[in-house]
Structures are given as structure tokens and as C-alpha cells.
Amino acid sequence: MPQQSILQARRYLSYTAPSQPWRWLQWVLLLLLLTTHLAQADTVWLKNGDKITGTLGVKISNKLTFKTSYADEIKINWDDIHSIDAEKSILMQLSDGSIVTGRLIHSTEGQVILDEETNTRLVDTELGEIHYINPTLDLIGEGYVWTGNMSLGGAFNNGNSKNRNMQFNGESILRGFDTRYTVQGYYYWAADKDRQTQNNGRVRGQYDHFFTKKWYGYLNTIQEKDRFRDIRLRSTYSVGTGYQFFESEKRNLSLEGGLSYITQDYYEESNENHAALRWAVNYNQYLFDSFVQAFHRHEVTYTPNSPSQILLYSSTGLRFPFIFGLSASTQVDYNYDSRPVDERRKGDTRALFTLGYSWK
């Protein structure tokens, strides 16, 4: 119950005379409501003597999220907390890796985790030994978290102007404790007066295995086609290592490097295949209190053989979430080939404005 509502109820109780039976009933119900509210509140005691009541959220790093009635969700430095009393059972992982579910309360000896039903002691612990509070299942190795986004755009004109176009791109990520599966791709098609002017697509599938919290190895494949660059199918198979600088709901940044093997099947030119070096960056971050998400990804492969070849793909843009996971996006995609077939242009730039949906 919000603090304002509690004050209003107290005023009501103080000014209402219980002279009639129904008045007595109202008085008792309101009193029970108030005491229930007070009993269900979690409490955080700080080292400076302050006391905060509300609802425990999540402790992942060195911050505890805590929801209050007067300041919504706040973040408290874990090192500033003296003790915690939780009125309901919560999921915790301790520093030894054990998983415990129970009521967290403090005593003269320190923190205690109680069984919610029997109210008996499960574990005697300290705040410094609590690694996670209410973590997602992927963090404790008991499941996966699925996140992703997809965007769609298009136009249709039939009259003095007769043209059509369709744009689709998306990404899906399945994250486990030490594994991550990613599928990302796009398809763009356009026609003017029943004559195709654009027909290209790209799909990337990747498997990451984390050796530590930050460092991982990867296997991936990229399948790409582009009729107007004479690419029937370009297949890239890569292996390498990466480093995850940041990984959270708000910000992600990773760098990758490794070796690739590329096979290129052309419509008109002779097919070819070769080994290459690979470099990739993946970044996204919510800005301005999650008003907008900035994202950037690029992949570069370099073939040192003579003649050498540099292939670059990049996608940079902004995603504006507004309601129920829906969003509007604007982005610029760029494809570069230092050795295009048949003296074609080396670079292709595409600007997109799409509507989409994100899930997490």
C-alpha cells in the first residue's frame, strides 16, 4: 500500500467513531490491512543507521535493487548494508556455489536463512557470502534466458509510380550459464516497375562457450547472398576467441578475433575459396533512462593472399522502445568488398526506418 494511502487510512480511523456495527467492521478491516502491509515489508538496515522498507529486488554485482513506495526502485551499495530482513522466501546463491531458497533474516550472530514453512534454520551466513539474490536461471546454471528483436518495414505503390520494397532484420540470443547461441540476419528486397532492384540476405549463426565470466571461444557461420553484387552464396566458417567487457540488460560490449574459411559462389565469375583473418565488435546500450538503445556491430575478414581481399559488414543505429516491447528503429548498414567482381562498386550503403518488437 502506498505511504499516502496509509496516512489517509490512519486519518479515517482517527475521525471515524465506531458507534455502529458496520463502523466496527470497517475499523477492523482497515486495521488488518495496515498491519498486513507492515508485516509484508522487507527491511534493509544500513551501516549508517538508516532503515529502508520495501521489496527486495535483485543482487547481481555489488548493487542491490530495492523497490519502495516513495522512490520506486533504488540501488543500494552492497558494502553499505549492515543487515537484511526478508518477509518472504527468496532465491540466493552463496559464495560456495550452493543454491538456497528461504527467508533471509538477521540475528545477533549474523544473517540466517530460514525455511519458509517450518521457520527452522537452513544456513547461517553473512552478507559477504551471498553472491546473488533473485538471479536469473542462466546465472546459476539452471536454465536459459531468451532475448532478441526483430524489425519489419516496407512500401507498396501502384499507379503513376509502381514499386515495392520489403525490409526484415532480427536477432535472437539464448544465454545459459557458460553458453550462448546467437542467430542474426536480414533480408531486403525491392522492385521498380516489376524489375528487381534489390535482393540480398545474410544469416549468422554463432555458438559461444565461456571459459571464464568474460573470456569465451566461438564457432560461427555466415551465409550471404546478393544478386546485384553477383554473389550467389558466400559461406564463411570461423573459429576464434572473444572477450565480453560488459553483459547486462542495459549495456553489452564484446570483441572477437580468429580465423575464417570463405567460399564464394558467383553467378557469373569463377568460384573461389580462401582462408582469412576475422575481427568483430558487438555493442549496444540503453541511454537517457532507457529512452533509446544505441547499437553497433561490425565484422571484418582480411585475406592476406595475393590478391588480398577485405570484407566488411557493419550495422549502426538507434532503437526507440515505446510500449509492450514495440519499438521504432533507424539504422545504417554498410557492406564493403575491396575486390568486387566485374569492376562493381566496392561499397553499398543502406538506410532503414522500421517498426519492431523486442523481448527479454
Contacts in CASP RR format, 6 or more apart in sequence:
PFRMAT RR
TARGET T0000
AUTHOR 0000-0000-0000
METHOD contacts of the structure
MODEL  1
MPQQSILQARRYLSYTAPSQPWRWLQWVLLLLLLTTHLAQADTVWLKNGD
KITGTLGVKISNKLTFKTSYADEIKINWDDIHSIDAEKSILMQLSDGSIV
TGRLIHSTEGQVILDEETNTRLVDTELGEIHYINPTLDLIGEGYVWTGNM
SLGGAFNNGNSKNRNMQFNGESILRGFDTRYTVQGYYYWAADKDRQTQNN
GRVRGQYDHFFTKKWYGYLNTIQEKDRFRDIRLRSTYSVGTGYQFFESEK
RNLSLEGGLSYITQDYYEESNENHAALRWAVNYNQYLFDSFVQAFHRHEV
TYTPNSPSQILLYSSTGLRFPFIFGLSASTQVDYNYDSRPVDERRKGDTR
ALFTLGYSWK
1 9 0 8 1.000
1 33 0 8 1.000
1 34 0 8 1.000
1 37 0 8 1.000
1 69 0 8 1.000
2 69 0 8 1.000
3 69 0 8 1.000
3 70 0 8 1.000
6 34 0 8 1.000
6 37 0 8 1.000
9 30 0 8 1.000
9 33 0 8 1.000
9 34 0 8 1.000
10 34 0 8 1.000
12 30 0 8 1.000
13 27 0 8 1.000
13 30 0 8 1.000
13 31 0 8 1.000
16 23 0 8 1.000
16 26 0 8 1.000
16 27 0 8 1.000
17 23 0 8 1.000
18 24 0 8 1.000
18 27 0 8 1.000
39 87 0 8 1.000
40 87 0 8 1.000
40 88 0 8 1.000
41 53 0 8 1.000
41 54 0 8 1.000
41 55 0 8 1.000
41 87 0 8 1.000
42 53 0 8 1.000
42 54 0 8 1.000
42 55 0 8 1.000
42 56 0 8 1.000
42 66 0 8 1.000
42 84 0 8 1.000
42 85 0 8 1.000
42 86 0 8 1.000
42 87 0 8 1.000
42 88 0 8 1.000
43 51 0 8 1.000
43 52 0 8 1.000
43 53 0 8 1.000
43 54 0 8 1.000
43 84 0 8 1.000
43 85 0 8 1.000
44 51 0 8 1.000
44 52 0 8 1.000
44 53 0 8 1.000
44 56 0 8 1.000
44 64 0 8 1.000
44 66 0 8 1.000
44 76 0 8 1.000
44 81 0 8 1.000
44 83 0 8 1.000
44 84 0 8 1.000
45 51 0 8 1.000
45 81 0 8 1.000
45 82 0 8 1.000
45 83 0 8 1.000
45 84 0 8 1.000
45 85 0 8 1.000
45 106 0 8 1.000
46 52 0 8 1.000
46 76 0 8 1.000
46 80 0 8 1.000
46 81 0 8 1.000
46 82 0 8 1.000
47 80 0 8 1.000
47 81 0 8 1.000
47 82 0 8 1.000
48 80 0 8 1.000
49 82 0 8 1.000
52 66 0 8 1.000
52 68 0 8 1.000
52 74 0 8 1.000
52 76 0 8 1.000
53 68 0 8 1.000
54 66 0 8 1.000
54 67 0 8 1.000
54 68 0 8 1.000
54 69 0 8 1.000
55 66 0 8 1.000
55 67 0 8 1.000
55 68 0 8 1.000
56 64 0 8 1.000
56 66 0 8 1.000
56 84 0 8 1.000
56 86 0 8 1.000
56 90 0 8 1.000
56 133 0 8 1.000
56 134 0 8 1.000
57 64 0 8 1.000
57 65 0 8 1.000
57 66 0 8 1.000
57 67 0 8 1.000
57 73 0 8 1.000
57 133 0 8 1.000
57 134 0 8 1.000
58 64 0 8 1.000
58 65 0 8 1.000
58 133 0 8 1.000
58 134 0 8 1.000
58 135 0 8 1.000
59 65 0 8 1.000
59 78 0 8 1.000
59 130 0 8 1.000
59 132 0 8 1.000
59 133 0 8 1.000
59 134 0 8 1.000
60 132 0 8 1.000
60 135 0 8 1.000
60 139 0 8 1.000
62 77 0 8 1.000
62 78 0 8 1.000
62 79 0 8 1.000
63 75 0 8 1.000
63 76 0 8 1.000
63 77 0 8 1.000
63 78 0 8 1.000
64 75 0 8 1.000
64 76 0 8 1.000
64 78 0 8 1.000
64 81 0 8 1.000
64 133 0 8 1.000
65 73 0 8 1.000
65 74 0 8 1.000
65 75 0 8 1.000
65 76 0 8 1.000
66 73 0 8 1.000
66 74 0 8 1.000
66 75 0 8 1.000
66 76 0 8 1.000
67 73 0 8 1.000
67 74 0 8 1.000
68 74 0 8 1.000
78 127 0 8 1.000
78 128 0 8 1.000
81 127 0 8 1.000
83 106 0 8 1.000
83 110 0 8 1.000
83 111 0 8 1.000
83 127 0 8 1.000
84 104 0 8 1.000
84 105 0 8 1.000
84 106 0 8 1.000
84 111 0 8 1.000
84 127 0 8 1.000
85 104 0 8 1.000
85 105 0 8 1.000
85 106 0 8 1.000
86 103 0 8 1.000
86 104 0 8 1.000
86 105 0 8 1.000
87 103 0 8 1.000
88 103 0 8 1.000
88 116 0 8 1.000
89 101 0 8 1.000
89 102 0 8 1.000
89 103 0 8 1.000
89 116 0 8 1.000
90 101 0 8 1.000
90 102 0 8 1.000
90 103 0 8 1.000
90 104 0 8 1.000
90 133 0 8 1.000
90 134 0 8 1.000
91 99 0 8 1.000
91 100 0 8 1.000
91 101 0 8 1.000
91 132 0 8 1.000
91 133 0 8 1.000
91 134 0 8 1.000
91 135 0 8 1.000
92 99 0 8 1.000
92 100 0 8 1.000
92 101 0 8 1.000
92 102 0 8 1.000
92 104 0 8 1.000
92 113 0 8 1.000
92 130 0 8 1.000
92 131 0 8 1.000
92 132 0 8 1.000
92 133 0 8 1.000
92 134 0 8 1.000
93 99 0 8 1.000
93 100 0 8 1.000
93 130 0 8 1.000
93 131 0 8 1.000
93 132 0 8 1.000
93 135 0 8 1.000
93 139 0 8 1.000
93 140 0 8 1.000
94 100 0 8 1.000
94 123 0 8 1.000
94 125 0 8 1.000
94 129 0 8 1.000
94 130 0 8 1.000
94 131 0 8 1.000
95 128 0 8 1.000
95 129 0 8 1.000
95 130 0 8 1.000
95 131 0 8 1.000
96 129 0 8 1.000
97 131 0 8 1.000
99 140 0 8 1.000
99 142 0 8 1.000
100 113 0 8 1.000
100 122 0 8 1.000
100 123 0 8 1.000
102 113 0 8 1.000
102 114 0 8 1.000
102 115 0 8 1.000
102 116 0 8 1.000
102 122 0 8 1.000
103 113 0 8 1.000
103 114 0 8 1.000
103 115 0 8 1.000
103 116 0 8 1.000
103 119 0 8 1.000
104 111 0 8 1.000
104 112 0 8 1.000
104 113 0 8 1.000
104 130 0 8 1.000
105 111 0 8 1.000
105 112 0 8 1.000
105 114 0 8 1.000
106 112 0 8 1.000
109 124 0 8 1.000
110 124 0 8 1.000
110 125 0 8 1.000
110 126 0 8 1.000
111 124 0 8 1.000
111 125 0 8 1.000
111 126 0 8 1.000
111 127 0 8 1.000
111 130 0 8 1.000
112 121 0 8 1.000
112 123 0 8 1.000
112 124 0 8 1.000
112 125 0 8 1.000
113 121 0 8 1.000
113 122 0 8 1.000
113 123 0 8 1.000
113 124 0 8 1.000
113 125 0 8 1.000
114 120 0 8 1.000
114 121 0 8 1.000
114 122 0 8 1.000
115 121 0 8 1.000
115 122 0 8 1.000
132 139 0 8 1.000
132 140 0 8 1.000
136 145 0 8 1.000
137 143 0 8 1.000
137 144 0 8 1.000
137 145 0 8 1.000
138 144 0 8 1.000
138 145 0 8 1.000
138 175 0 8 1.000
138 176 0 8 1.000
138 177 0 8 1.000
139 177 0 8 1.000
140 177 0 8 1.000
141 176 0 8 1.000
141 177 0 8 1.000
141 178 0 8 1.000
142 177 0 8 1.000
143 176 0 8 1.000
143 177 0 8 1.000
144 174 0 8 1.000
144 175 0 8 1.000
144 176 0 8 1.000
145 174 0 8 1.000
145 175 0 8 1.000
145 176 0 8 1.000
145 360 0 8 1.000
146 172 0 8 1.000
146 173 0 8 1.000
146 174 0 8 1.000
146 175 0 8 1.000
146 359 0 8 1.000
146 360 0 8 1.000
147 172 0 8 1.000
147 173 0 8 1.000
147 175 0 8 1.000
147 358 0 8 1.000
147 359 0 8 1.000
147 360 0 8 1.000
148 170 0 8 1.000
148 171 0 8 1.000
148 172 0 8 1.000
148 173 0 8 1.000
148 358 0 8 1.000
148 359 0 8 1.000
148 360 0 8 1.000
149 170 0 8 1.000
149 171 0 8 1.000
149 319 0 8 1.000
149 327 0 8 1.000
149 356 0 8 1.000
149 357 0 8 1.000
149 358 0 8 1.000
149 359 0 8 1.000
150 168 0 8 1.000
150 169 0 8 1.000
150 170 0 8 1.000
150 171 0 8 1.000
150 356 0 8 1.000
150 357 0 8 1.000
151 167 0 8 1.000
151 168 0 8 1.000
151 169 0 8 1.000
151 170 0 8 1.000
151 327 0 8 1.000
151 329 0 8 1.000
151 352 0 8 1.000
151 354 0 8 1.000
151 355 0 8 1.000
151 356 0 8 1.000
152 167 0 8 1.000
152 168 0 8 1.000
152 354 0 8 1.000
152 355 0 8 1.000
152 356 0 8 1.000
153 166 0 8 1.000
153 167 0 8 1.000
153 168 0 8 1.000
153 352 0 8 1.000
153 353 0 8 1.000
153 354 0 8 1.000
153 355 0 8 1.000
154 164 0 8 1.000
154 165 0 8 1.000
154 166 0 8 1.000
154 167 0 8 1.000
155 163 0 8 1.000
155 164 0 8 1.000
155 165 0 8 1.000
156 164 0 8 1.000
157 163 0 8 1.000
157 164 0 8 1.000
162 192 0 8 1.000
162 193 0 8 1.000
162 194 0 8 1.000
163 190 0 8 1.000
163 191 0 8 1.000
163 192 0 8 1.000
163 193 0 8 1.000
164 190 0 8 1.000
164 191 0 8 1.000
165 188 0 8 1.000
165 189 0 8 1.000
165 190 0 8 1.000
165 191 0 8 1.000
165 198 0 8 1.000
166 187 0 8 1.000
166 188 0 8 1.000
166 189 0 8 1.000
166 190 0 8 1.000
167 186 0 8 1.000
167 188 0 8 1.000
167 352 0 8 1.000
167 354 0 8 1.000
168 186 0 8 1.000
168 187 0 8 1.000
168 188 0 8 1.000
169 185 0 8 1.000
169 186 0 8 1.000
169 187 0 8 1.000
169 315 0 8 1.000
169 352 0 8 1.000
169 354 0 8 1.000
170 184 0 8 1.000
170 185 0 8 1.000
170 186 0 8 1.000
171 182 0 8 1.000
171 183 0 8 1.000
171 184 0 8 1.000
171 185 0 8 1.000
172 182 0 8 1.000
172 183 0 8 1.000
172 184 0 8 1.000
173 180 0 8 1.000
173 181 0 8 1.000
173 182 0 8 1.000
174 180 0 8 1.000
174 181 0 8 1.000
174 182 0 8 1.000
178 209 0 8 1.000
178 210 0 8 1.000
178 211 0 8 1.000
179 207 0 8 1.000
179 208 0 8 1.000
179 209 0 8 1.000
179 210 0 8 1.000
180 206 0 8 1.000
180 207 0 8 1.000
180 208 0 8 1.000
180 210 0 8 1.000
180 216 0 8 1.000
181 205 0 8 1.000
181 206 0 8 1.000
181 207 0 8 1.000
181 208 0 8 1.000
182 204 0 8 1.000
182 205 0 8 1.000
182 206 0 8 1.000
182 208 0 8 1.000
183 203 0 8 1.000
183 204 0 8 1.000
183 205 0 8 1.000
183 206 0 8 1.000
184 203 0 8 1.000
184 204 0 8 1.000
184 205 0 8 1.000
185 201 0 8 1.000
185 202 0 8 1.000
185 203 0 8 1.000
185 204 0 8 1.000
186 201 0 8 1.000
186 202 0 8 1.000
186 333 0 8 1.000
187 200 0 8 1.000
187 201 0 8 1.000
188 198 0 8 1.000
188 199 0 8 1.000
188 200 0 8 1.000
188 201 0 8 1.000
188 350 0 8 1.000
189 196 0 8 1.000
189 198 0 8 1.000
189 199 0 8 1.000
190 196 0 8 1.000
190 197 0 8 1.000
190 198 0 8 1.000
190 199 0 8 1.000
191 197 0 8 1.000
196 227 0 8 1.000
197 228 0 8 1.000
198 228 0 8 1.000
199 225 0 8 1.000
199 226 0 8 1.000
199 227 0 8 1.000
199 228 0 8 1.000
200 224 0 8 1.000
200 225 0 8 1.000
200 226 0 8 1.000
200 227 0 8 1.000
200 228 0 8 1.000
200 229 0 8 1.000
200 231 0 8 1.000
201 224 0 8 1.000
201 225 0 8 1.000
201 226 0 8 1.000
202 222 0 8 1.000
202 223 0 8 1.000
202 224 0 8 1.000
202 225 0 8 1.000
202 313 0 8 1.000
203 222 0 8 1.000
203 223 0 8 1.000
203 224 0 8 1.000
204 220 0 8 1.000
204 221 0 8 1.000
204 222 0 8 1.000
205 220 0 8 1.000
205 221 0 8 1.000
205 222 0 8 1.000
206 218 0 8 1.000
206 219 0 8 1.000
206 220 0 8 1.000
206 221 0 8 1.000
207 218 0 8 1.000
207 219 0 8 1.000
207 220 0 8 1.000
208 216 0 8 1.000
208 217 0 8 1.000
208 218 0 8 1.000
208 242 0 8 1.000
209 216 0 8 1.000
209 217 0 8 1.000
209 218 0 8 1.000
210 216 0 8 1.000
210 217 0 8 1.000
210 244 0 8 1.000
211 217 0 8 1.000
213 244 0 8 1.000
214 243 0 8 1.000
214 244 0 8 1.000
214 245 0 8 1.000
215 241 0 8 1.000
215 242 0 8 1.000
215 243 0 8 1.000
215 244 0 8 1.000
216 241 0 8 1.000
216 242 0 8 1.000
216 243 0 8 1.000
216 244 0 8 1.000
217 240 0 8 1.000
217 241 0 8 1.000
217 242 0 8 1.000
218 238 0 8 1.000
218 239 0 8 1.000
218 240 0 8 1.000
218 241 0 8 1.000
218 242 0 8 1.000
218 256 0 8 1.000
219 238 0 8 1.000
219 239 0 8 1.000
219 240 0 8 1.000
220 237 0 8 1.000
220 238 0 8 1.000
221 235 0 8 1.000
221 236 0 8 1.000
221 237 0 8 1.000
221 238 0 8 1.000
222 234 0 8 1.000
222 235 0 8 1.000
222 236 0 8 1.000
222 238 0 8 1.000
222 299 0 8 1.000
223 233 0 8 1.000
223 234 0 8 1.000
223 235 0 8 1.000
223 236 0 8 1.000
224 231 0 8 1.000
224 233 0 8 1.000
224 234 0 8 1.000
224 235 0 8 1.000
224 236 0 8 1.000
225 231 0 8 1.000
225 232 0 8 1.000
225 233 0 8 1.000
225 234 0 8 1.000
226 335 0 8 1.000
227 267 0 8 1.000
229 335 0 8 1.000
229 337 0 8 1.000
229 340 0 8 1.000
229 341 0 8 1.000
229 344 0 8 1.000
229 348 0 8 1.000
230 266 0 8 1.000
230 267 0 8 1.000
230 268 0 8 1.000
230 269 0 8 1.000
230 341 0 8 1.000
230 342 0 8 1.000
230 344 0 8 1.000
231 264 0 8 1.000
231 265 0 8 1.000
231 266 0 8 1.000
231 267 0 8 1.000
232 265 0 8 1.000
232 266 0 8 1.000
232 267 0 8 1.000
233 265 0 8 1.000
234 262 0 8 1.000
234 263 0 8 1.000
234 264 0 8 1.000
234 265 0 8 1.000
235 262 0 8 1.000
235 263 0 8 1.000
235 265 0 8 1.000
236 260 0 8 1.000
236 261 0 8 1.000
236 262 0 8 1.000
236 276 0 8 1.000
236 301 0 8 1.000
237 260 0 8 1.000
237 261 0 8 1.000
237 262 0 8 1.000
238 258 0 8 1.000
238 259 0 8 1.000
238 260 0 8 1.000
238 261 0 8 1.000
238 278 0 8 1.000
239 258 0 8 1.000
239 259 0 8 1.000
240 256 0 8 1.000
240 257 0 8 1.000
240 258 0 8 1.000
240 259 0 8 1.000
240 278 0 8 1.000
241 256 0 8 1.000
241 257 0 8 1.000
241 258 0 8 1.000
242 254 0 8 1.000
242 255 0 8 1.000
242 256 0 8 1.000
242 257 0 8 1.000
243 254 0 8 1.000
243 255 0 8 1.000
243 256 0 8 1.000
244 252 0 8 1.000
244 253 0 8 1.000
244 254 0 8 1.000
245 253 0 8 1.000
245 254 0 8 1.000
245 255 0 8 1.000
246 252 0 8 1.000
246 253 0 8 1.000
247 254 0 8 1.000
249 286 0 8 1.000
249 360 0 8 1.000
250 285 0 8 1.000
250 286 0 8 1.000
250 290 0 8 1.000
251 284 0 8 1.000
251 285 0 8 1.000
251 286 0 8 1.000
252 282 0 8 1.000
252 283 0 8 1.000
252 284 0 8 1.000
252 285 0 8 1.000
253 281 0 8 1.000
253 282 0 8 1.000
253 283 0 8 1.000
253 285 0 8 1.000
254 281 0 8 1.000
254 282 0 8 1.000
254 283 0 8 1.000
255 280 0 8 1.000
255 281 0 8 1.000
256 278 0 8 1.000
256 279 0 8 1.000
256 280 0 8 1.000
256 281 0 8 1.000
256 282 0 8 1.000
257 277 0 8 1.000
257 278 0 8 1.000
257 279 0 8 1.000
257 280 0 8 1.000
258 277 0 8 1.000
258 278 0 8 1.000
258 279 0 8 1.000
259 275 0 8 1.000
259 276 0 8 1.000
259 277 0 8 1.000
259 278 0 8 1.000
260 275 0 8 1.000
260 276 0 8 1.000
260 277 0 8 1.000
260 278 0 8 1.000
260 301 0 8 1.000
261 273 0 8 1.000
261 274 0 8 1.000
261 275 0 8 1.000
261 276 0 8 1.000
262 273 0 8 1.000
262 274 0 8 1.000
262 275 0 8 1.000
262 276 0 8 1.000
262 301 0 8 1.000
262 303 0 8 1.000
262 311 0 8 1.000
263 271 0 8 1.000
263 272 0 8 1.000
263 273 0 8 1.000
264 271 0 8 1.000
264 272 0 8 1.000
264 273 0 8 1.000
265 271 0 8 1.000
266 341 0 8 1.000
268 341 0 8 1.000
268 342 0 8 1.000
269 341 0 8 1.000
269 342 0 8 1.000
274 303 0 8 1.000
274 305 0 8 1.000
274 309 0 8 1.000
275 303 0 8 1.000
275 305 0 8 1.000
276 301 0 8 1.000
276 302 0 8 1.000
276 303 0 8 1.000
276 304 0 8 1.000
276 309 0 8 1.000
276 311 0 8 1.000
277 301 0 8 1.000
277 302 0 8 1.000
277 303 0 8 1.000
277 304 0 8 1.000
278 299 0 8 1.000
278 300 0 8 1.000
278 301 0 8 1.000
279 299 0 8 1.000
279 300 0 8 1.000
279 301 0 8 1.000
279 302 0 8 1.000
280 297 0 8 1.000
280 298 0 8 1.000
280 299 0 8 1.000
280 300 0 8 1.000
281 296 0 8 1.000
281 297 0 8 1.000
281 298 0 8 1.000
282 297 0 8 1.000
283 294 0 8 1.000
283 295 0 8 1.000
283 296 0 8 1.000
283 297 0 8 1.000
284 293 0 8 1.000
284 294 0 8 1.000
284 295 0 8 1.000
284 296 0 8 1.000
285 293 0 8 1.000
285 294 0 8 1.000
285 295 0 8 1.000
286 292 0 8 1.000
286 293 0 8 1.000
287 293 0 8 1.000
287 294 0 8 1.000
290 321 0 8 1.000
291 320 0 8 1.000
292 318 0 8 1.000
292 319 0 8 1.000
292 320 0 8 1.000
293 318 0 8 1.000
293 319 0 8 1.000
293 320 0 8 1.000
293 321 0 8 1.000
294 317 0 8 1.000
294 318 0 8 1.000
295 315 0 8 1.000
295 316 0 8 1.000
295 317 0 8 1.000
295 318 0 8 1.000
295 319 0 8 1.000
295 331 0 8 1.000
296 314 0 8 1.000
296 315 0 8 1.000
296 316 0 8 1.000
296 317 0 8 1.000
297 314 0 8 1.000
297 315 0 8 1.000
297 316 0 8 1.000
298 312 0 8 1.000
298 313 0 8 1.000
298 314 0 8 1.000
298 315 0 8 1.000
299 312 0 8 1.000
299 313 0 8 1.000
299 314 0 8 1.000
300 310 0 8 1.000
300 311 0 8 1.000
300 312 0 8 1.000
301 310 0 8 1.000
301 311 0 8 1.000
302 308 0 8 1.000
302 309 0 8 1.000
302 310 0 8 1.000
303 309 0 8 1.000
303 310 0 8 1.000
307 339 0 8 1.000
308 338 0 8 1.000
308 339 0 8 1.000
309 337 0 8 1.000
309 338 0 8 1.000
309 339 0 8 1.000
310 336 0 8 1.000
310 337 0 8 1.000
310 338 0 8 1.000
311 336 0 8 1.000
311 337 0 8 1.000
311 338 0 8 1.000
312 334 0 8 1.000
312 335 0 8 1.000
312 336 0 8 1.000
313 333 0 8 1.000
313 334 0 8 1.000
313 335 0 8 1.000
313 336 0 8 1.000
314 333 0 8 1.000
314 334 0 8 1.000
315 331 0 8 1.000
315 332 0 8 1.000
315 333 0 8 1.000
315 334 0 8 1.000
316 331 0 8 1.000
316 332 0 8 1.000
317 329 0 8 1.000
317 330 0 8 1.000
317 331 0 8 1.000
317 332 0 8 1.000
318 329 0 8 1.000
318 330 0 8 1.000
318 331 0 8 1.000
319 327 0 8 1.000
319 328 0 8 1.000
319 329 0 8 1.000
319 358 0 8 1.000
320 327 0 8 1.000
320 328 0 8 1.000
320 329 0 8 1.000
321 327 0 8 1.000
321 358 0 8 1.000
322 328 0 8 1.000
325 357 0 8 1.000
325 358 0 8 1.000
325 359 0 8 1.000
326 355 0 8 1.000
326 356 0 8 1.000
326 357 0 8 1.000
327 355 0 8 1.000
327 356 0 8 1.000
327 357 0 8 1.000
327 358 0 8 1.000
328 353 0 8 1.000
328 354 0 8 1.000
328 355 0 8 1.000
328 356 0 8 1.000
329 352 0 8 1.000
329 353 0 8 1.000
329 354 0 8 1.000
329 355 0 8 1.000
329 356 0 8 1.000
330 351 0 8 1.000
330 352 0 8 1.000
330 353 0 8 1.000
330 354 0 8 1.000
331 351 0 8 1.000
331 352 0 8 1.000
331 354 0 8 1.000
332 349 0 8 1.000
332 350 0 8 1.000
332 351 0 8 1.000
332 352 0 8 1.000
333 349 0 8 1.000
333 350 0 8 1.000
333 352 0 8 1.000
334 347 0 8 1.000
334 348 0 8 1.000
334 349 0 8 1.000
334 350 0 8 1.000
335 347 0 8 1.000
335 348 0 8 1.000
336 346 0 8 1.000
336 347 0 8 1.000
336 348 0 8 1.000
337 346 0 8 1.000
337 347 0 8 1.000
338 346 0 8 1.000
340 346 0 8 1.000
340 347 0 8 1.000
END
